[in-house]
Amino acid sequence: MAGTPLSLIVGLGNPGAEHQKTCHNAGFWFVDALADRTGAVFRSDSKFHGAAANCALGGRSVWLLKPMTYMNRSGLAVSAFVNYFKIDVAEVLVVYDELDLPPGTARLKFGGGHAGHNGMRDVIAHIGDGFWRLRLGIGHPGDKNQVIDHVLDRPNPEEERAIRTAIGEGLDILPVLIEHGGERAMNQLHRRTPLAETQTEPKT
């Protein structure tokens, strides 16, 4: 089975200490954990509107990027990076928080819409939708009027442990994705993190 040649993994989030531990920064948590696992070091670069690092993953050199533009302008950083290094959009993986999945769930997919996520909306506006996504469930507060407060709050300890577990599982399947392809990676990840019985996969 052919592998998927990833060149860039983007974690979405908001800069600043006040946002560091919020649900909306799950994408930052992911790439920070990947940097810790691989020994990569993030360095700020103004031309990319973010912080970037490079790591070895699945036998490839892979860039990591944290946009520092705030969530709603994430696409500015992603497009600057992709254009500078001439990266094929199909070799990009964007990691972000997902309201419609419960904490502890991670889902990998290729292509699709933004499902109301403002960071993803801006990324798609800048580079199109032909890239990989890893969605990390943070759960829905149940009332749409509480969504903003929910994503900008820190999860409770149980939810945070679940999100961190899902991040670990997402990290584990990256070499599988690169070496063996999306189908095997999705089968492995989705088998390990079943959806809660009360929630279903959103259609995008």
QUILINZI-V469374 format. One record per residue. N is the residue number from 0. RES is the residue in one small letter. D_CENTER is the distance of its C-alpha to the mean C-alpha in Angstrom with 1 decimal. Layout:
n->(N,N)
res->(RES,RES)
d_center->(D_CENTER,D_CENTER)
This chain:
n->(0,1,2,3,4,5,6,7,8,9,10,11,12,13,14,15,16,17,18,19,20,21,22,23,24,25,26,27,28,29,30,31,32,33,34,35,36,37,38,39,40,41,42,43,44,45,46,47,48,49,50,51,52,53,54,55,56,57,58,59,60,61,62,63,64,65,66,67,68,69,70,71,72,73,74,75,76,77,78,79,80,81,82,83,84,85,86,87,88,89,90,91,92,93,94,95,96,97,98,99,100,101,102,103,104,105,106,107,108,109,110,111,112,113,114,115,116,117,118,119,120,121,122,123,124,125,126,127,128,129,130,131,132,133,134,135,136,137,138,139,140,141,142,143,144,145,146,147,148,149,150,151,152,153,154,155,156,157,158,159,160,161,162,163,164,165,166,167,168,169,170,171,172,173,174,175,176,177,178,179,180,181,182,183,184,185,186,187,188,189,190,191,192,193,194,195,196,197,198,199,200,201,202,203)
res->(m,a,g,t,p,l,s,l,i,v,g,l,g,n,p,g,a,e,h,q,k,t,c,h,n,a,g,f,w,f,v,d,a,l,a,d,r,t,g,a,v,f,r,s,d,s,k,f,h,g,a,a,a,n,c,a,l,g,g,r,s,v,w,l,l,k,p,m,t,y,m,n,r,s,g,l,a,v,s,a,f,v,n,y,f,k,i,d,v,a,e,v,l,v,v,y,d,e,l,d,l,p,p,g,t,a,r,l,k,f,g,g,g,h,a,g,h,n,g,m,r,d,v,i,a,h,i,g,d,g,f,w,r,l,r,l,g,i,g,h,p,g,d,k,n,q,v,i,d,h,v,l,d,r,p,n,p,e,e,e,r,a,i,r,t,a,i,g,e,g,l,d,i,l,p,v,l,i,e,h,g,g,e,r,a,m,n,q,l,h,r,r,t,p,l,a,e,t,q,t,e,p,k,t)
d_center->(24.3,22.8,19.5,16.6,16.9,13.5,14.2,11.2,7.6,6.2,4.6,6.1,9.1,12.9,15.2,18.2,19.4,19.8,16.1,15.0,15.3,14.4,12.2,10.6,9.4,7.3,4.3,7.6,8.9,6.8,7.8,11.1,11.7,11.3,13.7,16.0,16.2,17.1,19.1,17.2,18.1,16.3,18.9,19.0,20.1,21.5,21.5,17.7,17.5,15.2,15.0,14.6,15.3,16.4,16.4,18.1,16.2,18.1,20.9,19.0,18.3,14.6,13.5,10.7,10.3,10.0,11.7,14.6,15.8,14.8,12.2,14.8,15.3,12.0,13.3,16.2,14.5,12.5,15.9,17.9,16.1,16.2,19.8,21.0,20.0,20.8,17.6,17.7,15.0,14.9,13.8,10.5,7.1,4.4,0.6,3.6,7.0,9.5,13.1,14.7,13.6,15.4,14.2,14.1,12.7,9.7,10.0,9.5,11.2,12.4,13.4,14.3,14.5,12.7,14.4,15.2,12.0,13.4,10.5,9.8,13.6,14.2,11.9,13.8,17.0,16.8,15.8,16.3,14.3,14.9,11.6,9.2,6.4,5.0,6.0,7.1,10.6,12.3,15.5,17.7,20.6,22.9,24.2,22.5,24.4,22.6,19.0,18.8,20.4,18.2,14.8,16.6,18.2,17.5,17.3,20.5,20.9,20.7,17.4,15.9,17.2,15.7,12.1,12.8,14.3,11.5,9.3,12.5,12.8,9.4,10.7,14.0,13.3,11.9,15.7,16.6,14.5,16.0,19.4,20.0,17.8,15.5,18.2,18.8,15.2,14.7,18.2,17.6,14.4,15.7,19.0,17.8,16.0,18.4,18.1,20.5,23.8,23.8,20.6,19.8,17.1,16.8,18.1,16.4)
